[in-house]
């Protein structure tokens, strides 16, 4: 994953024994940096990504469009407040800070195809609140 030099990230420390938490953290960084390649391996071909109150994207191929529509400005800082996983679900919340100092608070809820270690993400529901 290629992370811009000016990008800063803060996240909670983890015990290192939660691979799904690591995956969701990496996906959140990929989202913030619009790194499609950083997400593609973990996403099911028939992904459904709903951005609450906005739009729903279907399929892995629509992911690039979703990334460009979901975050329109360059993120300079990512603050992850919580990463929670259990069984076939997970959630990440925090906020993005942009170059103009505005913020976008987020909560992304993930559903995996199963509780297995190699399960891919089949659904994301994202909640966003912009603050200037």
MDAnalysis code that builds the backbone (N, CA, C; Angstrom):
import MDAnalysis as mda
import numpy as np

u = mda.Universe.empty(396, n_residues=132, atom_resindex=np.repeat(np.arange(132), 3), trajectory=True)
u.add_TopologyAttr("name", ["N", "CA", "C"] * 132)
u.add_TopologyAttr("resid", np.arange(1, 133))
u.add_TopologyAttr("resname", ["UNK", "UNK", "UNK", "UNK", "UNK", "UNK", "UNK", "UNK", "UNK", "UNK", "UNK", "UNK", "UNK", "UNK", "UNK", "UNK", "UNK", "UNK", "UNK", "UNK", "UNK", "UNK", "UNK", "UNK", "UNK", "UNK", "UNK", "UNK", "UNK", "UNK", "UNK", "UNK", "UNK", "UNK", "UNK", "UNK", "UNK", "UNK", "UNK", "UNK", "UNK", "UNK", "UNK", "UNK", "UNK", "UNK", "UNK", "UNK", "UNK", "UNK", "UNK", "UNK", "UNK", "UNK", "UNK", "UNK", "UNK", "UNK", "UNK", "UNK", "UNK", "UNK", "UNK", "UNK", "UNK", "UNK", "UNK", "UNK", "UNK", "UNK", "UNK", "UNK", "UNK", "UNK", "UNK", "UNK", "UNK", "UNK", "UNK", "UNK", "UNK", "UNK", "UNK", "UNK", "UNK", "UNK", "UNK", "UNK", "UNK", "UNK", "UNK", "UNK", "UNK", "UNK", "UNK", "UNK", "UNK", "UNK", "UNK", "UNK", "UNK", "UNK", "UNK", "UNK", "UNK", "UNK", "UNK", "UNK", "UNK", "UNK", "UNK", "UNK", "UNK", "UNK", "UNK", "UNK", "UNK", "UNK", "UNK", "UNK", "UNK", "UNK", "UNK", "UNK", "UNK", "UNK", "UNK", "UNK", "UNK", "UNK", "UNK", "UNK"])
u.atoms.positions = np.array([
    [0.845, -1.168, 0.000],
    [0.000, 0.000, 0.000],
    [0.895, 1.237, 0.000],
    [0.608, 2.157, -0.907],
    [1.394, 3.387, -0.999],
    [0.688, 4.494, -0.218],
    [1.353, 4.999, 0.809],
    [0.781, 6.045, 1.654],
    [1.550, 7.338, 1.404],
    [0.825, 8.442, 1.102],
    [1.495, 9.721, 0.872],
    [2.313, 10.140, 2.088],
    [3.431, 10.809, 1.830],
    [4.328, 11.216, 2.906],
    [3.667, 12.171, 3.890],
    [2.762, 13.014, 3.406],
    [2.115, 14.005, 4.267],
    [0.950, 13.417, 5.069],
    [0.627, 12.149, 4.845],
    [-0.498, 11.491, 5.504],
    [-0.116, 11.073, 6.920],
    [-0.994, 11.386, 7.886],
    [-0.772, 11.010, 9.283],
    [-1.914, 10.111, 9.745],
    [-1.605, 9.107, 10.524],
    [-2.639, 8.224, 11.028],
    [-2.446, 7.942, 12.505],
    [-3.557, 7.982, 13.220],
    [-3.580, 7.605, 14.627],
    [-4.637, 6.519, 14.768],
    [-4.288, 5.452, 15.511],
    [-5.248, 4.385, 15.738],
    [-4.944, 3.724, 17.071],
    [-5.944, 3.036, 17.641],
    [-5.706, 2.367, 18.922],
    [-4.708, 1.226, 18.772],
    [-3.940, 0.992, 19.811],
    [-3.025, -0.153, 19.818],
    [-3.843, -1.430, 19.904],
    [-3.326, -2.462, 19.290],
    [-4.034, -3.734, 19.247],
    [-3.141, -4.802, 19.860],
    [-3.738, -5.869, 20.317],
    [-2.963, -6.942, 20.940],
    [-2.169, -7.747, 19.912],
    [-2.456, -7.547, 18.617],
    [-1.730, -8.270, 17.582],
    [-2.294, -9.647, 17.301],
    [-3.357, -10.003, 17.968],
    [-3.950, -11.331, 17.783],
    [-5.362, -11.223, 17.195],
    [-5.574, -10.200, 16.378],
    [-6.891, -9.987, 15.790],
    [-6.717, -9.635, 14.311],
    [-6.574, -10.640, 13.451],
    [-6.312, -10.382, 12.034],
    [-7.395, -9.564, 11.344],
    [-8.635, -9.719, 11.752],
    [-9.708, -8.933, 11.134],
    [-9.568, -7.452, 11.475],
    [-9.106, -7.143, 12.679],
    [-8.884, -5.741, 13.047],
    [-7.780, -5.143, 12.179],
    [-6.730, -5.899, 11.950],
    [-5.636, -5.438, 11.081],
    [-6.176, -5.189, 9.677],
    [-6.965, -6.125, 9.172],
    [-7.547, -5.985, 7.840],
    [-8.411, -4.732, 7.745],
    [-9.284, -4.505, 8.714],
    [-10.167, -3.340, 8.671],
    [-9.380, -2.041, 8.806],
    [-8.321, -2.060, 9.576],
    [-7.459, -0.882, 9.664],
    [-6.818, -0.605, 8.303],
    [-6.285, -1.633, 7.657],
    [-5.671, -1.471, 6.337],
    [-6.687, -0.989, 5.306],
    [-7.902, -1.506, 5.366],
    [-8.943, -1.070, 4.440],
    [-9.313, 0.392, 4.654],
    [-9.339, 0.826, 5.901],
    [-9.665, 2.219, 6.197],
    [-8.569, 3.147, 5.687],
    [-7.321, 2.740, 5.826],
    [-6.207, 3.527, 5.269],
    [-6.310, 3.552, 3.746],
    [-6.624, 2.416, 3.139],
    [-6.776, 2.358, 1.680],
    [-7.906, 3.269, 1.220],
    [-8.992, 3.312, 1.969],
    [-10.099, 4.198, 1.649],
    [-9.652, 5.657, 1.724],
    [-8.964, 6.005, 2.807],
    [-8.526, 7.390, 3.008],
    [-7.549, 7.846, 1.927],
    [-6.718, 6.933, 1.457],
    [-5.716, 7.289, 0.448],
    [-6.163, 6.942, -0.971],
    [-7.419, 6.465, -1.093],
    [-7.999, 6.069, -2.385],
    [-7.126, 5.050, -3.100],
    [-6.632, 4.092, -2.328],
    [-5.755, 3.045, -2.859],
    [-6.590, 1.813, -3.184],
    [-7.106, 1.770, -4.404],
    [-7.948, 0.663, -4.857],
    [-7.226, -0.666, -4.693],
    [-5.943, -0.703, -5.032],
    [-5.182, -1.958, -4.944],
    [-5.067, -2.450, -3.503],
    [-5.134, -1.530, -2.541],
    [-5.053, -1.904, -1.136],
    [-6.321, -2.541, -0.605],
    [-7.395, -2.489, -1.399],
    [-8.673, -3.036, -0.948],
    [-9.095, -4.279, -1.728],
    [-8.656, -4.383, -2.949],
    [-9.210, -5.322, -3.914],
    [-9.169, -6.791, -3.464],
    [-8.104, -7.201, -2.802],
    [-7.961, -8.605, -2.394],
    [-8.945, -9.022, -1.308],
    [-9.415, -8.068, -0.537],
    [-10.286, -8.382, 0.602],
    [-11.764, -8.237, 0.294],
    [-12.074, -7.825, -0.931],
    [-13.446, -7.499, -1.305],
    [-14.039, -8.606, -2.187],
    [-15.263, -9.007, -1.897],
    [-15.969, -9.986, -2.729],
    [-16.343, -9.351, -4.066],
    [-16.395, -10.156, -5.111],
    [-16.759, -9.657, -6.443],
    [-18.128, -8.993, -6.448],
    [-19.047, -9.495, -5.623],
    [-20.413, -8.956, -5.596],
    [-20.643, -7.995, -4.419],
    [-19.601, -7.250, -4.062],
    [-19.675, -6.287, -2.959],
    [-20.887, -5.364, -3.107],
    [-21.493, -5.054, -1.980],
    [-22.537, -4.029, -1.906],
    [-22.053, -2.991, -0.907],
    [-21.859, -1.725, -1.377],
    [-21.396, -0.651, -0.493],
    [-22.446, 0.437, -0.474],
    [-23.099, 0.574, 0.662],
    [-24.138, 1.587, 0.819],
    [-23.581, 2.742, 1.635],
    [-23.641, 3.930, 1.063],
    [-23.283, 5.133, 1.798],
    [-24.616, 5.744, 2.222],
    [-24.928, 5.616, 3.498],
    [-26.253, 5.952, 4.023],
    [-26.689, 7.350, 3.591],
    [-27.911, 7.416, 3.065],
    [-28.479, 8.686, 2.653],
    [-27.915, 9.227, 1.357],
    [-27.071, 8.439, 0.692],
    [-26.429, 8.945, -0.516],
    [-26.603, 8.002, -1.699],
    [-25.878, 6.897, -1.713],
    [-25.844, 6.034, -2.882],
    [-25.384, 4.639, -2.478],
    [-25.743, 3.657, -3.294],
    [-25.272, 2.298, -3.098],
    [-24.500, 1.870, -4.340],
    [-23.335, 1.275, -4.118],
    [-22.481, 0.784, -5.201],
    [-22.512, -0.738, -5.164],
    [-22.527, -1.354, -6.350],
    [-22.590, -2.803, -6.450],
    [-21.409, -3.325, -7.242],
    [-20.722, -4.327, -6.704],
    [-19.640, -4.994, -7.410],
    [-18.283, -4.357, -7.182],
    [-17.291, -5.200, -7.314],
    [-15.909, -4.790, -7.105],
    [-15.490, -3.692, -8.082],
    [-16.001, -3.770, -9.312],
    [-15.620, -2.794, -10.338],
    [-16.101, -1.380, -10.023],
    [-17.196, -1.256, -9.287],
    [-17.706, 0.076, -8.954],
    [-16.959, 0.704, -7.774],
    [-16.012, -0.041, -7.217],
    [-15.280, 0.433, -6.042],
    [-14.505, 1.713, -6.319],
    [-13.888, 1.830, -7.479],
    [-13.138, 3.052, -7.803],
    [-14.059, 4.265, -7.805],
    [-15.243, 4.118, -8.419],
    [-16.210, 5.217, -8.417],
    [-16.613, 5.565, -6.990],
    [-16.836, 4.540, -6.182],
    [-17.237, 4.759, -4.796],
    [-16.159, 5.520, -4.032],
    [-14.898, 5.152, -4.238],
    [-13.806, 5.837, -3.545],
    [-13.758, 7.310, -3.928],
    [-13.937, 7.606, -5.208],
    [-13.873, 8.992, -5.667],
    [-15.071, 9.808, -5.204],
    [-16.240, 9.195, -5.117],
    [-17.431, 9.914, -4.671],
    [-17.492, 10.030, -3.157],
    [-16.974, 9.049, -2.458],
    [-17.082, 9.000, -1.003],
    [-16.181, 10.030, -0.319],
    [-14.995, 10.228, -0.859],
    [-14.061, 11.200, -0.297],
    [-13.530, 12.024, -1.460],
    [-13.998, 13.262, -1.555],
    [-13.674, 14.072, -2.722],
    [-12.378, 14.879, -2.572],
    [-11.906, 15.082, -1.346],
    [-10.690, 15.859, -1.118],
    [-9.582, 14.947, -0.586],
    [-8.355, 15.419, -0.679],
    [-7.218, 14.641, -0.174],
    [-7.221, 14.628, 1.358],
    [-7.099, 13.441, 1.927],
    [-7.049, 13.269, 3.379],
    [-5.607, 13.452, 3.836],
    [-5.409, 14.313, 4.846],
    [-4.059, 14.510, 5.391],
    [-3.877, 13.786, 6.723],
    [-5.007, 13.478, 7.385],
    [-4.921, 12.747, 8.655],
    [-6.117, 11.817, 8.792],
    [-5.849, 10.655, 9.315],
    [-6.881, 9.673, 9.630],
    [-6.777, 9.357, 11.113],
    [-7.868, 9.505, 11.808],
    [-7.923, 9.149, 13.226],
    [-8.945, 8.033, 13.381],
    [-8.465, 6.827, 13.670],
    [-9.349, 5.700, 13.931],
    [-9.566, 5.634, 15.440],
    [-10.823, 5.686, 15.844],
    [-11.131, 5.666, 17.267],
    [-11.402, 4.251, 17.772],
    [-12.108, 3.444, 16.986],
    [-12.442, 2.080, 17.392],
    [-12.457, 1.152, 16.193],
    [-12.006, -0.061, 16.413],
    [-12.160, -1.150, 15.457],
    [-12.732, -2.315, 16.255],
    [-13.910, -2.768, 15.844],
    [-14.595, -3.832, 16.569],
    [-14.897, -4.954, 15.579],
    [-14.571, -6.182, 15.950],
    [-14.908, -7.323, 15.105],
    [-15.512, -8.426, 15.965],
    [-16.428, -9.167, 15.349],
    [-17.005, -10.325, 16.017],
    [-17.665, -11.197, 14.955],
    [-17.271, -12.441, 14.881],
    [-17.869, -13.352, 13.909],
    [-17.700, -12.853, 12.488],
    [-18.804, -12.677, 11.790],
    [-18.743, -12.253, 10.394],
    [-19.000, -10.757, 10.216],
    [-18.879, -9.983, 11.295],
    [-19.101, -8.539, 11.198],
    [-17.944, -7.765, 11.810],
    [-17.872, -6.491, 11.447],
    [-16.858, -5.609, 12.004],
    [-17.270, -4.167, 11.796],
    [-16.621, -3.266, 12.500],
    [-16.939, -1.854, 12.389],
    [-15.694, -1.022, 12.704],
    [-15.590, 0.104, 12.020],
    [-14.508, 1.061, 12.265],
    [-15.145, 2.444, 12.341],
    [-14.756, 3.234, 13.330],
    [-15.214, 4.624, 13.357],
    [-14.043, 5.543, 13.655],
    [-14.199, 6.785, 13.236],
    [-13.160, 7.789, 13.430],
    [-13.459, 8.991, 12.571],
    [-12.391, 9.684, 12.122],
    [-12.609, 10.835, 11.246],
    [-11.404, 11.068, 10.342],
    [-11.702, 11.679, 9.205],
    [-10.699, 12.104, 8.246],
    [-10.532, 13.611, 8.389],
    [-9.299, 14.090, 8.302],
    [-9.027, 15.527, 8.271],
    [-8.458, 15.841, 6.896],
    [-8.988, 16.896, 6.274],
    [-8.567, 17.287, 4.938],
    [-7.601, 18.472, 5.006],
    [-6.976, 18.774, 3.887],
    [-6.005, 19.863, 3.811],
    [-6.565, 21.211, 4.208],
    [-7.873, 21.422, 4.013],
    [-8.504, 22.695, 4.391],
    [-8.964, 22.689, 5.851],
    [-8.569, 21.667, 6.619],
    [-8.870, 21.479, 8.045],
    [-10.320, 21.079, 8.317],
    [-11.120, 20.838, 7.289],
    [-12.463, 20.310, 7.518],
    [-12.331, 18.828, 7.865],
    [-13.374, 18.272, 8.461],
    [-13.329, 16.870, 8.871],
    [-14.567, 16.134, 8.363],
    [-14.406, 14.826, 8.276],
    [-15.503, 13.931, 7.913],
    [-15.479, 12.788, 8.920],
    [-16.459, 12.778, 9.816],
    [-16.571, 11.680, 10.776],
    [-17.206, 10.496, 10.067],
    [-16.785, 9.287, 10.424],
    [-17.294, 8.111, 9.737],
    [-17.516, 6.955, 10.689],
    [-18.401, 6.071, 10.275],
    [-18.560, 4.768, 10.878],
    [-18.864, 3.812, 9.738],
    [-18.014, 2.831, 9.532],
    [-18.185, 1.831, 8.489],
    [-18.479, 0.494, 9.149],
    [-19.580, -0.132, 8.733],
    [-19.978, -1.428, 9.263],
    [-19.772, -2.455, 8.149],
    [-18.994, -3.478, 8.439],
    [-18.606, -4.488, 7.451],
    [-19.292, -5.811, 7.740],
    [-19.680, -6.505, 6.667],
    [-20.185, -7.866, 6.771],
    [-19.308, -8.740, 5.884],
    [-18.743, -9.788, 6.473],
    [-17.905, -10.729, 5.740],
    [-18.782, -11.873, 5.223],
    [-18.289, -12.570, 4.219],
    [-19.046, -13.685, 3.635],
    [-19.204, -14.848, 4.619],
    [-18.346, -14.918, 5.623],
    [-18.454, -15.921, 6.685],
    [-17.573, -15.482, 7.847],
    [-17.525, -16.286, 8.885],
    [-16.658, -15.986, 10.024],
    [-15.256, -16.559, 9.824],
    [-15.026, -17.253, 8.709],
    [-13.726, -17.868, 8.432],
    [-12.623, -16.851, 8.177],
    [-11.381, -17.275, 8.370],
    [-10.228, -16.378, 8.230],
    [-10.065, -15.805, 6.822],
    [-10.431, -16.559, 5.807],
    [-10.221, -16.104, 4.425],
    [-11.473, -15.470, 3.815],
    [-12.489, -15.204, 4.630],
    [-13.736, -14.613, 4.129],
    [-13.498, -13.211, 3.593],
    [-14.185, -12.899, 2.516],
    [-14.076, -11.575, 1.905],
    [-15.235, -10.703, 2.366],
    [-15.041, -9.402, 2.241],
    [-16.087, -8.460, 2.635],
    [-17.149, -8.441, 1.549],
    [-18.399, -8.686, 1.946],
    [-19.484, -8.708, 0.968],
    [-20.378, -7.477, 1.074],
    [-20.299, -6.768, 2.202],
    [-21.144, -5.581, 2.351],
    [-20.466, -4.564, 3.262],
    [-20.606, -3.295, 2.891],
    [-20.155, -2.180, 3.725],
    [-21.308, -1.188, 3.799],
    [-21.641, -0.765, 4.994],
    [-22.599, 0.326, 5.176],
    [-21.823, 1.445, 5.855],
    [-21.786, 2.605, 5.191],
    [-20.994, 3.737, 5.689],
    [-21.894, 4.891, 6.109],
    [-21.579, 5.445, 7.245],
    [-22.265, 6.627, 7.746],
    [-21.241, 7.762, 7.784],
    [-21.606, 8.920, 7.266],
    [-20.677, 10.042, 7.140],
    [-21.338, 11.330, 7.661],
    [-20.555, 12.138, 8.385],
    [-21.004, 13.453, 8.824],
    [-19.875, 14.433, 8.548],
    [-20.140, 15.403, 7.657],
    [-19.128, 16.411, 7.323],
    [-19.183, 17.543, 8.316],
    [-18.004, 18.025, 8.686],
    [-17.899, 19.169, 9.594],
    [-16.880, 20.118, 8.987],
    [-17.173, 21.412, 9.022],
    [-16.221, 22.376, 8.450],
    [-15.573, 23.215, 9.519],
])
